[in-house]
Amino acid sequence: MKNIFKFTLPLLLVAVMFSGCDDILEPSVDQAVPTEVAVSTIGDLQGLILGAHDLLNSAVLYGRDIHVGPDVMSDNAFSTGSSNRFVIQSQFDFTTQNAYSANTWNNFYRVIAVANIVINNQSGLSGDEYDNIVGQAYALRALAHMNLIKFFGQQWVTGGDPNLGVPYVTTYAEGNNYPARDPIATVWTNIGNDFQMAADLMDPQFDTNVGAIGYYAVKGLQSRYYLYTGDFDAAIAAADVVINSGNYTLVPAANLLSTWASGTGPNSLFELVFIDTDNPGFDNMARIIRRSNYGDVEATQDLYDAYDADDVRRDLLTVHTDGNQEIRMTGKYVDDLVGTDNIRVIRYAEVWLNKAEALARRNQGGDRAEAQSMINTLSAARGSSRVYADGEPLTVLAERRLELAFEGHRFFDLARHGLDIPNPPIRAGVGAGLRFNDNNGALEFGDYRFALPIPNAEMNANPNMVQNEGYLN
Amino acid sequence: MFKKLLSVAFIVMLAPLSVMAQTGVLTGTVTDQSTGELLTGASVQIVELQTGGFVGIDGVYRVTNIPVGSYTVRVSYVGYRTESSTVNIAAGENTYDVQMRLDATGLDEVVVTGVGNIERQAFTGAASTVRGDRFANVPVSSVDQALRGAAPGLTVNAATGTPGAVQQIRIRGISSVNAGVAPLFVIDGVPVVSGSNASSTATSSFGIMSSLNPNDIESITVLKDAAATAPYGARGSNGVIVITTKQGRQGRTEYNASYQRGVNSRAVDGEQPMDVNTRLEIFQQMFPNNGYTNFAAISQPWDGGDYNWVEETTNDGAVQQDFSLSARGGTQTTNFYISGGAFTQEGHTIGSSLERMSGKVDVTHRFDDVVRISNSMQGSFTEQDGYLEGGGFFGNPNLAGYFFPANINPRNEDGTPNIGTLGVPIFNPLYIQENDLNRKRTYRFLNNTRLELNLADNLLVTSRFSVDFVETVEKYYRNRAYGDAVNFNGSVNDINNRNINWVWQNIAQYLWNLDANNAFTFRLISETQKNTYEGFSATGRGIAADGLFNLNTTATPFAVGGETTDWGIQSFTGLVNYGFREKLYSDVSFRYEGNSRFASDERWGSFWSVGLAYVLTEEDFFRNLGFLDYARVRTSYGKTGNASIGLNLYQATVGFGAYAGQPSILNSNLGNQALTWETANSLDIALEFEMFERLTGSATVFRKDSENLLFSVPLSRTTGHTAQTQNVGELFNQGLELELNLNLVRSRDFSWNVGGNYTFVDNEVTKLPVDGDGNPITITTGTRYIAVEGYAVNTWYMRSWAGVDPDNGDPLWLKDIVDADGNVTGQETTNNYNEASLYDQGAAALPRVFGSFNTRLDFRGFYASATMYYAFGYKVYDDWAGFQRGDGRNFIWGQYARQADRWQQPGDIAENPLPVWGGNKNSSLGSSRFLYDGDHLRLQDLRIGYNVPANLLQGTGLSGLNVYFLGTNLWTYAFDESLNHDPAVPADGFTALLTPPLKSYTFGVSLNF
């Protein structure tokens, strides 16, 4: 018996030794799903749209960096460098290796990739709800490209090549892996087409949630878009769709502060939702803006002084009377603890101002009078006792600065008007911030720094990529 | 039918067992030739019969039942030259006493390949063996740390000096750009998991190897070339580290108890922080330099004191101690080894420590002549108390040491940590380290069961089943009063990672002698490995009361996460070793292996090797030279593989996230169905020799060509992805390894050895992925690394610092002068960072030349030994210098003391530019200003001890007593005078906010009874 054990065992062993079992080599994929499997139902497509919103939420996009960066790159704000953040933007010290440039570029293109998975889906689905979802994808693709061209296009750089827009990407995982930059004009045209496609596909009945891009948000973004392309009739028409919808109102002065503090409000067309489990940690908007252990971004004295004493919007700014007497935009970003402030991508007041600017710049018939009336209406609604005497484009711009401060517009608003970036006194109190140009000169319109550098990693990977003016390495 | 087959097999297997009528017994003593010490445990083998015995505690061996005749008797003992003689066995008792000589090079040792031990002479591969005494009783928390300088060809860089950290080992250079470059670890023949099993990269590195008790290790063999790594061919590209643990042996039970205790401090002081007076002086100067007149004298708190935060955050009296007990013995049928150990080590950074408790039981039982079963169990509990070390965290004490300026008082008047207004937005680590917890615990259970069937004299079948269970439990507690979690009233994050790795290995070994001259060994190996990982993480916020750090005592569940992954490997290997007399040997191997990391069509790869060795001194010509005792040449060539990439990369997948509390879907991986093995072709040629019975040595040249590199090819970001893993690119490593050992004096009372090893490695990328135009893609990581054709991996490539302009204090960099045709005609300086050109800085992150010198003196039981490690031809980069050397930018932070040497007026020749509030023209951005030569010498070990002679111990009950002092890293000399940090940095070449290597003074005692 013992011997049988002794010799059958080895034989069995030898027999199984060289027989494989193939399932050992078949890995399980428990956290991710093959792409073709994941895009087949309405729910999947909705999930992808939420995924694109999730990406926009990132601290390097609307979650913080691109939403406050254009204010730091202007006369509205500056960096104290307290945690070494936003110093690059405040000083216009961009290099091809800056994370700001790379993060903006990489993440907006990732939003575009997700939008393209939806747009090019092979699910065979149809119907109103499906159309609305695909429309959202077109709108997000347009919004992402619009941000990219504003940051990276050569449109505001003297001697900039008009061919140096950004690649307009409409496919995912197929097609050209090394696209060249599309001409600026082409990019703007494509953005316009995508917004229009979105507007055509979408239906206001699905605008149930201000936390996801909806029909009126698209019309509002169109009113913004046409200011950049100079098609003022279209800007006015798009703004009128929103204004005439009756869904939105200018918040009265008495409610303004509480509207900002309480999340979604009646003046909001589209905002990105932040809840505590998003866990941005310290990388939340309020923490960089309020007094905190980051707190790098301060408002300038110049911005504070621009408000009328009765203007409730000045009350959104807090003047700290101790220490360095810094001025901080505490009213628009309240929660620096866990970062649950929603980020307003587009508000009703902006649509209002977009129309006013379009009128002022079209300047036909009674346009400027109407523009003047619009900005006076807004100013009065904010409790200001200032009354504007004209409806000139720069007058509208002045009111726009007051309304949209710290919402990511100021640098682009100045650039769109062909203006220099002023470098006014930044702090009345002691201490100093970190500003560009060493002393007090302005950054002249057309300077190469009106466009960010194409990030180094993109330059290395893509032979067809051309660097922007002024950035050598 | 089956029964018939069985009985046939039965007969076939019995046939070689011939029965002899007359037998004899061989017995004798084995002693050290110079000291006369009895070598307990030495192995005596009757070569022709493949039987033998061990020397017992009485110093006597006994082999019975030897058929009368003439045999080759081989006596071997770890650390001694193997002695072989022909002995005639007559019927009855035969006596054969052997005197053995210490062997410094290990030329005659047995090579442990993990799948069978091979006499070194017959081994055609490149392997270095390091004996266990190098690991026993040394103050290292991770045993692989002690490999540095111990063998040629490998570099060992600690991820950090914090106890328990991962050791980054590179064997013969870097064989891949993006795939893993760490060697495969094998314990007692079975591949195991290595690296880290912890999730958190923010906190201190914690390696799985730190769970092993170094005192349990018999030897470590480093397998380097294709022939040596052939049994692991598919994962052999990065080399293999084979750890053999102690097993029982026949004889009286020997007990060992040892204890050591030491203190640790920094081996190199590092940069010094700037004192408060210099700080104030510069503060006053730099505002007017930026045109500001309206500034505060200092806007930070200052009570008039001058505080050194580096001293505050370090612990110069960090203690380590180790206590081990073991018992080892056995009968003819059952042998055992049992040990237990307790090790504790305090880190040099305040609040860090490691604690390990381990046990091992190894039992082998021989049922009869055929069946032998053994089981080895190792269990350990390892706990690391770490800190936020992985980057610029506010709570990182190493960051605080340099980032807190000298004007801020770390303590209140009553001595408690100052957590009031500190003026800089980081946390006082004195409080954080006291009140927060960054704890990692590893529970490891490694069980290895082996069944050996000696089916015939020449046929051995071994089956091993091993389970490596590694569970790492992490706890990150943030107190509610101060620091990272004060905003949500404290938090607790618990993470649990369970990794189960099982391996089933079957080996059939068949010996076949064609005739007296031609001997073959055949081995067939099949191996199946499956690794399963399960992890989860949960965070709660709102601590009920200070010091309650369980999730149950948090008010709000905050976040949860978890994942499971797995991978598998299956392989079939054939090995043939052929020996012609004791003169010529050859090895041939073939391995076919499948790996779950690749798509099913690309999963399987074929690997092979051939090796040849020729013992020159078997030829009369060489033997007759007289001075040459032994010489052998060997060479090997073969193909090995590497599959160390992330899981599931071949599949195109989407991942999942959440937006506004709803699940969302994101693109995650582009996929690549064509992904397959990265391979390396290695050539190895070596000469080994001994002459004048005093000088031994070896010289090896090697070249390893890696191809089809598993490259993370950068994509245009417009694809929505940053990279795709593809099989492209080629690189090579080539070099030279030398070992020499000279026995200067050898007498009964006194001996003196000197030796050394030397390695030169040349690494070069020869082919990179190409872009759409067919041009190679330049691969940079951050701003400093690059993979460029013609350069080593991780060559430093950045702007070249050209000093400070004596006229105006501007920073200067080099830039190329380019003519109209685009040709570079020369260089000039520029003060514009964006205009500066990027240059190859002439060195990479790993040394090109390294090795050690060692010496050992023995005098009547007293001994002294020393190892001097050296490394040349690499550079290190001070990654955080932009903050501490900001020239006015980042001046709210503490600065290095060296910043005092600054430009102040025209004509000044200064190290640093004019300080300007906000920074002076980007002077603090990355450039060779912060790059230093790493060349250094280091007195790695200095050991002085006394082995009390046996005659003095008579009557004490002790059989051995050893007391010693061991100094580690006592002296370091860096050749670059401007390098203040420790030149030994992690393998990536960056000095980061980590704990540098430690200097220790250790005293120990070891008792045998």
Interface residues (C-beta under 8 A of the other chain):
Chain A: N3 I4 K6 F7 T8 L9 P10 L11 L13 V14 V16 M17 F18 G20 C21 I24 L25 E26 P27 S28 V29 D30 Q31 A32 V33 P34 T35 E36 A38 V39 D44 G47 L48 L50 G51 H53 D54 L55 N57 G81 S82 S83 N84 V87 Q91 D93 T95 Q97 W105 N106 Y109 R110 I112 A113 V114 N116 I117 P167 V169 Y172 A173 N177 Y178 P179 G211 V273 I275 D276 T277 D278 N279 S292 N293 Y294 G295 G323 N324 D336 L337 V338 V430 G431 A432 L434 R435 D438 N439 N440 P455 N456 A457 E458 N460 A461 N462 P463 N464 M465 G470 Y471 L472 N473
Chain B: L6 A9 F10 M13 F287 N290 G291 Y292 N294 F295 A296 S299 V370 V371 F394 P425 I426 L453 L455 V461 S463 N487 F488 N506 A508 L524 S526 T528 K530 F558 A559 E563 T564 T565 D566 W567 G568 I569 Q570 F572 G594 N595 S596 R597 S600 R603 L647 N648 Q651 A652 T653 V654 G655 F656 G657 A658 Y659 A660 G661 Q662 P663 S664 I665 L666 N667 S668 N669 L670 G671 P714 L715 S716 R717 T718 T719 G720 H721 T722 D771 G772 D773 N775 I777 T778 I779 T780 G782 T783 R799 Y833 N834 E835 A836 S837 L838 F883 R889 N890 I892 W917 G918 G919 N922 L925 G926
